[in-house]
Amino acid sequence: MILKGSQRGNAAKLARHLMNERDNEHAELHELRGFVSDVQLLDALLEAQAVAKGTRCQQHLFSLSLNPPEDERVDVEHFETAIEMVEQQLGLDGHPRAIVFHEKEGRRHAHAVWSRIDSETMTAKNLPFFKRRLMEVSKELYFQHGWDMPKGIVDQALRNPLNFSRAEWQQAKRAMADPQLVKAMFKQAWQSSDNADTLKAALEDKGFFLARGDRRGVVALDYQGEVYALARWSGVKAKDVKDRLPGVDKLPSVQERREEIAKRMSAQLQKYALEINKAYHRKHPSIEFKRTQIVERHRDERKALDEVQRARWEQETAARAARLPKGMGGLWSRITGKYSRIRTQNELDAWQCYCRDQAERDGLVSRQLDERQQLQRAVKQMRDQRSKDIADLHLELSAYLSMQRGHTTTAKVKADIARQPETPKKDRSRGQDRSRGSGPDFNL
């Protein structure tokens, strides 16, 4: 089921579009949930728009269209299940919702509209990466119902890794781990080709390369050297493969194909390593600029605080000095002990002022350290990520070199083994003390 979503405003225009019977043979309002207006779609969406005016959100609605495969008959229950899956995935559960069904040219599809505004907090629900999440729900629906996956979804998940950027390379490694996607790709490549050349081109476009199997059958190898039986993964008979690929003997062997893949992938991984270093060096000047700016601002803040405290200390010192009696009154106060009491109070006040100023300085330094440590965590995270990415690429490069030399069957096996934690050596002493003694003690 193809899912397309968008954030939008203009409730009246959307309501007119959804209930338009001029372009649709049938337009049925199926559900209004969470609205005061529970009869007309226009009134319900205008109500959501009125609530949104209490916020700054301009695109207060999330509109979703659900289109099943052209030849499939999908009932209302399955549409509702799909809408619930999307709602849970996007975190829109509990938000006001409307569902509309359209029928046109013998096909039925659905539309769902949510208000993004939470009426209790008067905030809009943030929907990050909603297109990616809709794609995941769409794939899950195709797998659940056993429908043939559209070419667009397969093409997005599986392409030739030799043409990838580093981000696409990471995505490809995750996609190759999904056997359902791989099988869908093989079926699509087989159905879209009618001879050996077109089949070979279709598979290589997805990163799979044909080779001669050990039993004179035809297999395909992925970018890690893993072997896939072409007939089984394409869902056809071995005779069909033989008819479409008559020149099996002309294909390279599995080992020859692995060596070729390893050579090409080694060069590609080295490009990824250069890309990682370039990305790091591009980010480093901006981080250094932020660090310099923070240091200068912190120095200015400390200097300003010192000046304020110094001026205040001078004023408070003068005020304390003014309390002390002078002249004959001062002499008399010394005799009566009043001078001593005032001086003691001044010393206590001075100590309290000192502690206050120190607390202010400590508070400023603490806040500045928190800010600086936050930047340092970002720096450390960037350095650690760069080190990890480089280490992973070196590990994969080593695996491909081993595969190229024939030491391992696939690059994947070598990489997985290298990632396993080192097994501690077994203690064979069985609790016995096998240390050599110093001999008998003759000093009796």
LUMPADREN-684264 format. One record per residue (C-alpha): residue number from 1; residue in one letter; x, y, z. Coordinates in steps of 0.1 Angstrom, whole numbers. Last residue first. Layout:
<r NUM, 'A', <X, Y, Z>>,
...
REM end
This chain:
<r 444, 'L', <661, -230, 614>>,
<r 443, 'N', <675, -209, 586>>,
<r 442, 'F', <676, -238, 561>>,
<r 441, 'D', <642, -229, 546>>,
<r 440, 'P', <634, -254, 519>>,
<r 439, 'G', <631, -241, 483>>,
<r 438, 'S', <619, -207, 470>>,
<r 437, 'G', <587, -222, 456>>,
<r 436, 'R', <579, -224, 420>>,
<r 435, 'S', <543, -212, 413>>,
<r 434, 'R', <519, -239, 404>>,
<r 433, 'D', <493, -231, 430>>,
<r 432, 'Q', <463, -253, 421>>,
<r 431, 'G', <429, -238, 414>>,
<r 430, 'R', <424, -259, 383>>,
<r 429, 'S', <456, -244, 368>>,
<r 428, 'R', <442, -246, 333>>,
<r 427, 'D', <426, -211, 333>>,
<r 426, 'K', <409, -208, 300>>,
<r 425, 'K', <420, -179, 279>>,
<r 424, 'P', <395, -151, 276>>,
<r 423, 'T', <376, -150, 243>>,
<r 422, 'E', <382, -117, 224>>,
<r 421, 'P', <351, -99, 216>>,
<r 420, 'Q', <336, -106, 182>>,
<r 419, 'R', <341, -79, 156>>,
<r 418, 'A', <368, -98, 138>>,
<r 417, 'I', <346, -128, 133>>,
<r 416, 'D', <318, -107, 118>>,
<r 415, 'A', <343, -90, 94>>,
<r 414, 'K', <358, -122, 82>>,
<r 413, 'V', <324, -138, 76>>,
<r 412, 'K', <311, -108, 58>>,
<r 411, 'A', <340, -105, 33>>,
<r 410, 'T', <331, -139, 20>>,
<r 409, 'T', <348, -173, 13>>,
<r 408, 'T', <380, -165, 32>>,
<r 407, 'H', <417, -169, 25>>,
<r 406, 'G', <412, -167, -13>>,
<r 405, 'R', <435, -137, -17>>,
<r 404, 'Q', <406, -115, -28>>,
<r 403, 'M', <385, -126, 2>>,
<r 402, 'S', <413, -117, 26>>,
<r 401, 'L', <416, -83, 9>>,
<r 400, 'Y', <378, -79, 12>>,
<r 399, 'A', <380, -86, 49>>,
<r 398, 'S', <409, -62, 55>>,
<r 397, 'L', <388, -35, 37>>,
<r 396, 'E', <359, -43, 60>>,
<r 395, 'L', <380, -39, 91>>,
<r 394, 'H', <397, -8, 78>>,
<r 393, 'L', <362, 6, 70>>,
<r 392, 'D', <350, -2, 105>>,
<r 391, 'A', <381, 14, 121>>,
<r 390, 'I', <376, 46, 100>>,
<r 389, 'D', <340, 48, 110>>,
<r 388, 'K', <349, 42, 147>>,
<r 387, 'S', <376, 68, 147>>,
<r 386, 'R', <354, 94, 130>>,
<r 385, 'Q', <326, 87, 154>>,
<r 384, 'D', <349, 90, 184>>,
<r 383, 'R', <362, 124, 171>>,
<r 382, 'M', <327, 137, 164>>,
<r 381, 'Q', <315, 125, 198>>,
<r 380, 'K', <345, 141, 215>>,
<r 379, 'V', <339, 174, 198>>,
<r 378, 'A', <302, 173, 207>>,
<r 377, 'R', <311, 164, 243>>,
<r 376, 'Q', <335, 193, 243>>,
<r 375, 'L', <307, 217, 233>>,
<r 374, 'Q', <287, 205, 262>>,
<r 373, 'Q', <317, 207, 284>>,
<r 372, 'R', <321, 243, 275>>,
<r 371, 'E', <285, 252, 284>>,
<r 370, 'D', <287, 233, 317>>,
<r 369, 'L', <321, 249, 324>>,
<r 368, 'Q', <306, 283, 318>>,
<r 367, 'R', <277, 277, 342>>,
<r 366, 'S', <301, 264, 369>>,
<r 365, 'V', <324, 294, 364>>,
<r 364, 'L', <295, 318, 368>>,
<r 363, 'G', <283, 301, 399>>,
<r 362, 'D', <318, 300, 414>>,
<r 361, 'R', <322, 337, 408>>,
<r 360, 'E', <289, 345, 424>>,
<r 359, 'A', <297, 322, 453>>,
<r 358, 'Q', <330, 340, 458>>,
<r 357, 'D', <313, 373, 458>>,
<r 356, 'R', <288, 362, 484>>,
<r 355, 'C', <316, 346, 505>>,
<r 354, 'Y', <335, 379, 504>>,
<r 353, 'C', <304, 399, 513>>,
<r 352, 'Q', <299, 375, 543>>,
<r 351, 'W', <335, 380, 554>>,
<r 350, 'A', <332, 417, 551>>,
<r 349, 'D', <300, 417, 571>>,
<r 348, 'L', <317, 397, 599>>,
<r 347, 'E', <347, 420, 599>>,
<r 346, 'N', <324, 450, 601>>,
<r 345, 'Q', <305, 435, 630>>,
<r 344, 'T', <337, 429, 648>>,
<r 343, 'R', <348, 465, 641>>,
<r 342, 'I', <315, 478, 654>>,
<r 341, 'R', <318, 457, 686>>,
<r 340, 'S', <354, 469, 692>>,
<r 339, 'Y', <344, 505, 687>>,
<r 338, 'K', <315, 502, 712>>,
<r 337, 'G', <339, 489, 739>>,
<r 336, 'T', <333, 518, 763>>,
<r 335, 'I', <369, 531, 762>>,
<r 334, 'R', <372, 525, 725>>,
<r 333, 'S', <339, 543, 720>>,
<r 332, 'W', <353, 573, 740>>,
<r 331, 'L', <383, 576, 717>>,
<r 330, 'G', <361, 573, 686>>,
<r 329, 'G', <338, 600, 699>>,
<r 328, 'M', <368, 622, 706>>,
<r 327, 'G', <378, 620, 669>>,
<r 326, 'K', <363, 592, 648>>,
<r 325, 'P', <335, 566, 653>>,
<r 324, 'L', <337, 536, 630>>,
<r 323, 'R', <305, 532, 608>>,
<r 322, 'A', <321, 551, 580>>,
<r 321, 'A', <347, 523, 575>>,
<r 320, 'R', <319, 499, 568>>,
<r 319, 'A', <304, 521, 542>>,
<r 318, 'A', <338, 526, 525>>,
<r 317, 'T', <343, 489, 524>>,
<r 316, 'E', <308, 484, 509>>,
<r 315, 'Q', <315, 509, 482>>,
<r 314, 'E', <349, 494, 474>>,
<r 313, 'W', <335, 459, 474>>,
<r 312, 'R', <307, 470, 450>>,
<r 311, 'A', <333, 485, 426>>,
<r 310, 'R', <354, 454, 427>>,
<r 309, 'Q', <324, 431, 424>>,
<r 308, 'V', <312, 449, 393>>,
<r 307, 'E', <347, 449, 377>>,
<r 306, 'D', <352, 412, 385>>,
<r 305, 'L', <318, 403, 370>>,
<r 304, 'A', <326, 422, 338>>,
<r 303, 'K', <360, 404, 335>>,
<r 302, 'R', <344, 371, 341>>,
<r 301, 'E', <318, 377, 314>>,
<r 300, 'D', <344, 390, 289>>,
<r 299, 'R', <366, 359, 295>>,
<r 298, 'H', <336, 336, 290>>,
<r 297, 'R', <327, 354, 257>>,
<r 296, 'E', <363, 350, 244>>,
<r 295, 'V', <363, 313, 254>>,
<r 294, 'I', <329, 307, 238>>,
<r 293, 'Q', <339, 324, 205>>,
<r 292, 'T', <371, 304, 203>>,
<r 291, 'R', <353, 271, 209>>,
<r 290, 'K', <326, 280, 183>>,
<r 289, 'F', <354, 287, 158>>,
<r 288, 'E', <371, 255, 166>>,
<r 287, 'I', <339, 236, 160>>,
<r 286, 'S', <334, 254, 127>>,
<r 285, 'P', <370, 246, 117>>,
<r 284, 'H', <366, 209, 126>>,
<r 283, 'K', <334, 203, 106>>,
<r 282, 'R', <350, 204, 72>>,
<r 281, 'H', <381, 185, 85>>,
<r 280, 'Y', <358, 157, 97>>,
<r 279, 'A', <338, 155, 65>>,
<r 278, 'K', <371, 153, 45>>,
<r 277, 'N', <384, 125, 67>>,
<r 276, 'I', <352, 105, 63>>,
<r 275, 'E', <352, 110, 25>>,
<r 274, 'L', <388, 98, 23>>,
<r 273, 'A', <378, 67, 42>>,
<r 272, 'Y', <348, 62, 18>>,
<r 271, 'K', <371, 65, -12>>,
<r 270, 'Q', <393, 37, 4>>,
<r 269, 'L', <361, 16, 7>>,
<r 268, 'Q', <354, 20, -30>>,
<r 267, 'A', <389, 9, -40>>,
<r 266, 'S', <385, -22, -18>>,
<r 265, 'M', <351, -28, -33>>,
<r 264, 'R', <364, -31, -68>>,
<r 263, 'K', <392, -55, -59>>,
<r 262, 'A', <369, -75, -37>>,
<r 261, 'I', <342, -78, -64>>,
<r 260, 'E', <367, -91, -89>>,
<r 259, 'E', <382, -116, -64>>,
<r 258, 'R', <347, -128, -55>>,
<r 257, 'R', <339, -133, -92>>,
<r 256, 'E', <369, -154, -98>>,
<r 255, 'Q', <361, -175, -67>>,
<r 254, 'V', <325, -180, -78>>,
<r 253, 'S', <336, -190, -113>>,
<r 252, 'P', <333, -166, -142>>,
<r 251, 'L', <304, -171, -167>>,
<r 250, 'K', <313, -186, -201>>,
<r 249, 'D', <303, -221, -189>>,
<r 248, 'V', <267, -209, -182>>,
<r 247, 'G', <262, -199, -218>>,
<r 246, 'P', <225, -208, -221>>,
<r 245, 'L', <212, -182, -196>>,
<r 244, 'R', <175, -178, -203>>,
<r 243, 'D', <169, -215, -210>>,
<r 242, 'K', <191, -226, -181>>,
<r 241, 'V', <173, -203, -157>>,
<r 240, 'D', <139, -216, -168>>,
<r 239, 'K', <152, -252, -163>>,
<r 238, 'A', <163, -243, -128>>,
<r 237, 'K', <127, -234, -120>>,
<r 236, 'V', <116, -199, -109>>,
<r 235, 'G', <111, -180, -76>>,
<r 234, 'S', <139, -156, -83>>,
<r 233, 'W', <157, -165, -50>>,
<r 232, 'R', <154, -202, -58>>,
<r 231, 'A', <165, -200, -94>>,
<r 230, 'L', <194, -176, -89>>,
<r 229, 'A', <209, -195, -60>>,
<r 228, 'Y', <225, -167, -39>>,
<r 227, 'V', <261, -166, -29>>,
<r 226, 'E', <276, -141, -4>>,
<r 225, 'G', <307, -123, -18>>,
<r 224, 'Q', <301, -92, 3>>,
<r 223, 'Y', <290, -71, -27>>,
<r 222, 'D', <264, -97, -36>>,
<r 221, 'L', <270, -129, -55>>,
<r 220, 'A', <245, -144, -80>>,
<r 219, 'V', <243, -181, -88>>,
<r 218, 'V', <239, -201, -120>>,
<r 217, 'G', <242, -239, -120>>,
<r 216, 'R', <271, -260, -131>>,
<r 215, 'R', <272, -277, -97>>,
<r 214, 'D', <299, -255, -83>>,
<r 213, 'G', <281, -223, -94>>,
<r 212, 'R', <291, -202, -124>>,
<r 211, 'A', <287, -165, -116>>,
<r 210, 'L', <263, -136, -119>>,
<r 209, 'F', <269, -103, -101>>,
<r 208, 'F', <245, -86, -76>>,
<r 207, 'G', <248, -49, -67>>,
<r 206, 'K', <213, -37, -77>>,
<r 205, 'D', <223, -24, -111>>,
<r 204, 'E', <243, -56, -114>>,
<r 203, 'L', <211, -76, -112>>,
<r 202, 'A', <193, -56, -139>>,
<r 201, 'A', <223, -56, -162>>,
<r 200, 'K', <228, -94, -159>>,
<r 199, 'L', <191, -100, -166>>,
<r 198, 'T', <191, -77, -196>>,
<r 197, 'D', <222, -95, -210>>,
<r 196, 'A', <209, -130, -204>>,
<r 195, 'N', <175, -125, -220>>,
<r 194, 'D', <139, -114, -213>>,
<r 193, 'S', <143, -91, -183>>,
<r 192, 'S', <118, -72, -161>>,
<r 191, 'Q', <104, -104, -146>>,
<r 190, 'W', <138, -117, -135>>,
<r 189, 'A', <149, -84, -120>>,
<r 188, 'Q', <116, -80, -102>>,
<r 187, 'K', <119, -115, -87>>,
<r 186, 'F', <155, -109, -76>>,
<r 185, 'M', <146, -76, -60>>,
<r 184, 'A', <116, -90, -41>>,
<r 183, 'K', <139, -118, -28>>,
<r 182, 'V', <164, -92, -15>>,
<r 181, 'L', <137, -71, 1>>,
<r 180, 'Q', <123, -102, 19>>,
<r 179, 'P', <158, -113, 29>>,
<r 178, 'D', <164, -81, 49>>,
<r 177, 'A', <201, -80, 58>>,
<r 176, 'M', <209, -65, 24>>,
<r 175, 'A', <188, -34, 34>>,
<r 174, 'R', <210, -27, 65>>,
<r 173, 'K', <242, -29, 46>>,
<r 172, 'A', <226, -7, 19>>,
<r 171, 'Q', <218, 20, 44>>,
<r 170, 'Q', <254, 22, 55>>,
<r 169, 'W', <265, 25, 19>>,
<r 168, 'E', <239, 51, 12>>,
<r 167, 'A', <256, 73, 39>>,
<r 166, 'R', <290, 66, 24>>,
<r 165, 'S', <279, 76, -11>>,
<r 164, 'F', <269, 47, -33>>,
<r 163, 'N', <277, 38, -69>>,
<r 162, 'L', <297, 7, -61>>,
<r 161, 'P', <270, -3, -37>>,
<r 160, 'N', <246, -11, -67>>,
<r 159, 'R', <211, -4, -56>>,
<r 158, 'L', <187, -20, -31>>,
<r 157, 'A', <164, 0, -8>>,
<r 156, 'Q', <153, 28, -30>>,
<r 155, 'D', <150, 5, -60>>,
<r 154, 'V', <129, -20, -41>>,
<r 153, 'I', <105, 7, -29>>,
<r 152, 'G', <102, 23, -64>>,
<r 151, 'K', <97, -11, -81>>,
<r 150, 'P', <65, -17, -62>>,
<r 149, 'M', <64, -47, -39>>,
<r 148, 'D', <43, -76, -50>>,
<r 147, 'W', <16, -81, -24>>,
<r 146, 'G', <19, -108, 3>>,
<r 145, 'H', <-6, -90, 26>>,
<r 144, 'Q', <18, -87, 56>>,
<r 143, 'F', <49, -80, 34>>,
<r 142, 'Y', <32, -52, 15>>,
<r 141, 'L', <19, -37, 47>>,
<r 140, 'E', <53, -38, 63>>,
<r 139, 'K', <69, -21, 33>>,
<r 138, 'S', <43, 7, 36>>,
<r 137, 'V', <49, 11, 73>>,
<r 136, 'E', <86, 15, 67>>,
<r 135, 'M', <80, 40, 39>>,
<r 134, 'L', <57, 60, 62>>,
<r 133, 'R', <85, 62, 87>>,
<r 132, 'R', <109, 75, 61>>,
<r 131, 'K', <84, 101, 50>>,
<r 130, 'F', <77, 111, 86>>,
<r 129, 'F', <114, 119, 92>>,
<r 128, 'P', <105, 143, 121>>,
<r 127, 'L', <68, 148, 128>>,
<r 126, 'N', <65, 174, 156>>,
<r 125, 'K', <31, 175, 173>>,
<r 124, 'A', <19, 211, 175>>,
<r 123, 'T', <15, 227, 209>>,
<r 122, 'M', <-16, 240, 227>>,
<r 121, 'T', <-8, 218, 257>>,
<r 120, 'E', <-43, 205, 262>>,
<r 119, 'S', <-55, 210, 226>>,
<r 118, 'D', <-26, 190, 212>>,
<r 117, 'I', <-24, 204, 176>>,
<r 116, 'R', <-13, 181, 148>>,
<r 115, 'S', <-49, 177, 136>>,
<r 114, 'W', <-51, 145, 116>>,
<r 113, 'V', <-64, 138, 81>>,
<r 112, 'A', <-68, 103, 66>>,
<r 111, 'H', <-75, 96, 29>>,
<r 110, 'A', <-85, 63, 14>>,
<r 109, 'H', <-84, 45, -19>>,
<r 108, 'R', <-108, 25, -39>>,
<r 107, 'R', <-105, 14, -75>>,
<r 106, 'G', <-131, 8, -101>>,
<r 105, 'E', <-123, 39, -121>>,
<r 104, 'K', <-127, 61, -90>>,
<r 103, 'E', <-137, 55, -55>>,
<r 102, 'H', <-127, 77, -26>>,
<r 101, 'F', <-129, 70, 11>>,
<r 100, 'V', <-125, 97, 38>>,
<r 99, 'I', <-111, 93, 73>>,
<r 98, 'A', <-110, 122, 98>>,
<r 97, 'R', <-88, 124, 130>>,
<r 96, 'P', <-85, 145, 161>>,
<r 95, 'H', <-53, 135, 180>>,
<r 94, 'G', <-54, 106, 204>>,
<r 93, 'D', <-27, 86, 186>>,
<r 92, 'L', <-6, 110, 165>>,
<r 91, 'G', <28, 95, 175>>,
<r 90, 'L', <40, 91, 139>>,
<r 89, 'Q', <43, 53, 141>>,
<r 88, 'Q', <12, 48, 162>>,
<r 87, 'E', <-9, 69, 137>>,
<r 86, 'V', <6, 51, 107>>,
<r 85, 'M', <-2, 17, 122>>,
<r 84, 'E', <-38, 29, 130>>,
<r 83, 'I', <-42, 41, 94>>,
<r 82, 'A', <-31, 7, 81>>,
<r 81, 'T', <-55, -11, 104>>,
<r 80, 'E', <-84, 12, 93>>,
<r 79, 'F', <-76, 4, 56>>,
<r 78, 'H', <-75, -33, 64>>,
<r 77, 'E', <-109, -31, 81>>,
<r 76, 'V', <-124, -11, 52>>,
<r 75, 'D', <-118, -38, 27>>,
<r 74, 'V', <-89, -40, 2>>,
<r 73, 'R', <-95, -55, -33>>,
<r 72, 'E', <-61, -58, -50>>,
<r 71, 'D', <-54, -53, -88>>,
<r 70, 'E', <-42, -17, -85>>,
<r 69, 'P', <-22, -22, -54>>,
<r 68, 'P', <-35, -2, -24>>,
<r 67, 'N', <-34, 36, -22>>,
<r 66, 'L', <-35, 53, 12>>,
<r 65, 'S', <-34, 91, 12>>,
<r 64, 'L', <-23, 110, 44>>,
<r 63, 'S', <-29, 146, 54>>,
<r 62, 'F', <-13, 161, 85>>,
<r 61, 'L', <-29, 194, 96>>,
<r 60, 'H', <-16, 224, 115>>,
<r 59, 'Q', <7, 237, 88>>,
<r 58, 'Q', <9, 273, 101>>,
<r 57, 'C', <17, 265, 137>>,
<r 56, 'R', <21, 297, 158>>,
<r 55, 'T', <-5, 285, 183>>,
<r 54, 'G', <-40, 297, 194>>,
<r 53, 'K', <-49, 299, 157>>,
<r 52, 'A', <-45, 261, 157>>,
<r 51, 'V', <-77, 257, 176>>,
<r 50, 'A', <-96, 276, 149>>,
<r 49, 'Q', <-79, 254, 122>>,
<r 48, 'A', <-91, 223, 140>>,
<r 47, 'E', <-126, 237, 140>>,
<r 46, 'L', <-123, 245, 103>>,
<r 45, 'L', <-114, 209, 98>>,
<r 44, 'A', <-145, 196, 116>>,
<r 43, 'D', <-168, 221, 99>>,
<r 42, 'L', <-156, 211, 65>>,
<r 41, 'L', <-158, 174, 73>>,
<r 40, 'Q', <-195, 178, 82>>,
<r 39, 'V', <-213, 156, 107>>,
<r 38, 'D', <-192, 153, 139>>,
<r 37, 'S', <-185, 189, 147>>,
<r 36, 'V', <-171, 188, 183>>,
<r 35, 'F', <-141, 169, 168>>,
<r 34, 'G', <-122, 140, 184>>,
<r 33, 'R', <-130, 114, 157>>,
<r 32, 'L', <-148, 120, 124>>,
<r 31, 'E', <-151, 88, 104>>,
<r 30, 'H', <-161, 74, 70>>,
<r 29, 'L', <-169, 105, 49>>,
<r 28, 'E', <-176, 90, 15>>,
<r 27, 'A', <-165, 104, -18>>,
<r 26, 'H', <-178, 84, -48>>,
<r 25, 'E', <-171, 87, -86>>,
<r 24, 'N', <-143, 111, -78>>,
<r 23, 'D', <-133, 142, -99>>,
<r 22, 'R', <-167, 158, -95>>,
<r 21, 'E', <-175, 142, -62>>,
<r 20, 'N', <-152, 165, -43>>,
<r 19, 'M', <-154, 156, -5>>,
<r 18, 'L', <-116, 154, -1>>,
<r 17, 'H', <-108, 185, -22>>,
<r 16, 'R', <-135, 206, -5>>,
<r 15, 'A', <-121, 196, 29>>,
<r 14, 'L', <-85, 204, 19>>,
<r 13, 'K', <-95, 238, 6>>,
<r 12, 'A', <-114, 246, 38>>,
<r 11, 'A', <-86, 235, 61>>,
<r 10, 'N', <-59, 257, 45>>,
<r 9, 'G', <-29, 242, 63>>,
<r 8, 'R', <-4, 215, 54>>,
<r 7, 'Q', <19, 187, 65>>,
<r 6, 'S', <22, 160, 39>>,
<r 5, 'G', <18, 122, 36>>,
<r 4, 'K', <19, 96, 9>>,
<r 3, 'L', <14, 59, 17>>,
<r 2, 'I', <15, 33, -11>>,
<r 1, 'M', <0, 0, 0>>,
REM end
